[in-house]
Amino acid sequence: MTMNRQTDPETAHTLAEPRNPGTALDMKWVAAAQANTSAIERRCAQLPGRRSIKKDHQAAWLLKAISLIDLTTLSGDDTAARVRRLCAKARQPVRADLLAELGFEGLTTGAVCVYHEMVEAAVTALNGTGIPVAAVSTGFPAGLSPFPLRLAEIDASVAAGAEEIDIVISRRHVLEGNWQALYDEMKAFREHCGEAHVKAILATGELGTLRNVARASLVCMMAGADFIKTSTGKESVNATLPVSLVMIRAIRDYYERTGFRVGYKPAGGISKAKDSLIYLSLIKEELGDRWLQPDLFRFGASSLLGDIERQLEHHVTGAYSAANRHAMG
């Protein structure tokens, strides 16, 4: 069975879309953003049962999911050696024999995501691959360090070679309804990122309501976010389907009004291959095929890749393998 796809590492991660320049803060638009929680939950409850992808189609979708993963390590015991191993996995995310059988050579993950201290090691390890390095920043995960230090952290990561910066917003601005403060903060983050693309982490599990999620999504996009992202992965509640639906529809609304596409990144708690298929189905139904590319959609994950690789081995050989046959490094 052959998927007939080759990937050029020099162009696989090219960002073809014009960047979202942002707009003026429109408080009428923000105030109009609502979220019908019961309807959202009903819609999301139907998703797992409505889409059943099997055999070759499932394998193709799982390979697509791999290309959209921000392969991540954000642990206090990270070392340069661990990051180099992770980067090797990003360059060769699936065993070569399986990719050869599937006819899908050249597959890589969407990016590698690390703390600032590990940016230099990641950039060196990925040199020449076209795989970008993303750095979490601005006092990740709480976002409570002094504002000048958060800006300096962005500057340092960009100088070290990070092409993407995952910033965390100040949750208090959302909880207090201080949308001007959130807009000003996000705009400053975007300016300091320069050419590096910025992903705004909303930490949705700490925002209280889905309406707050909708409004925070819009404000961050108005301030120039290239992506909006659910979570740091450190909250008690991370990416969920209801939160994703709210954020995706905010993205659609923003695109319809401005003509600029903003990316989406669910992060935290997505560890099973079957879960990635549900998220991809949701994106396809709500935003369309254009968003199923690395410049507009990413999974923030680490263990997800291992489970996908196990499923692909089962598809090729008919047998499941132990997880340790598909280690991250």
Secondary structure, 3 states (H helix, E strand, C coil): CCCCCCCCCCCCCCCCCCCCCCCCCCHHHHHHCCCCHHHHHHHHHHHHHHCCCCHHHHHHHHHHHHHCEEEECCCCCCCHHHHHHHHHHHHCCCCHHHHHHHCCCCCCCCEEEECHHHHHHHHHHCCCCCCCEEEEECCCCCCCCCHHHHHHHHHHHHHCCCCEEEEECCHHHHHCCCHHHHHHHHHHHHHHHCCCEEEEECCHHHCCCHHHHHHHHHHHHHCCCCEEECCCCCCCCCCCHHHHHHHHHHHHHHHHHHCCCCEEECECCCCCHHHHHHHHHHHHHHCCHHHCCCCCECEEECHHHHHHHHHHHHHHHCCCCCHHHHCCC
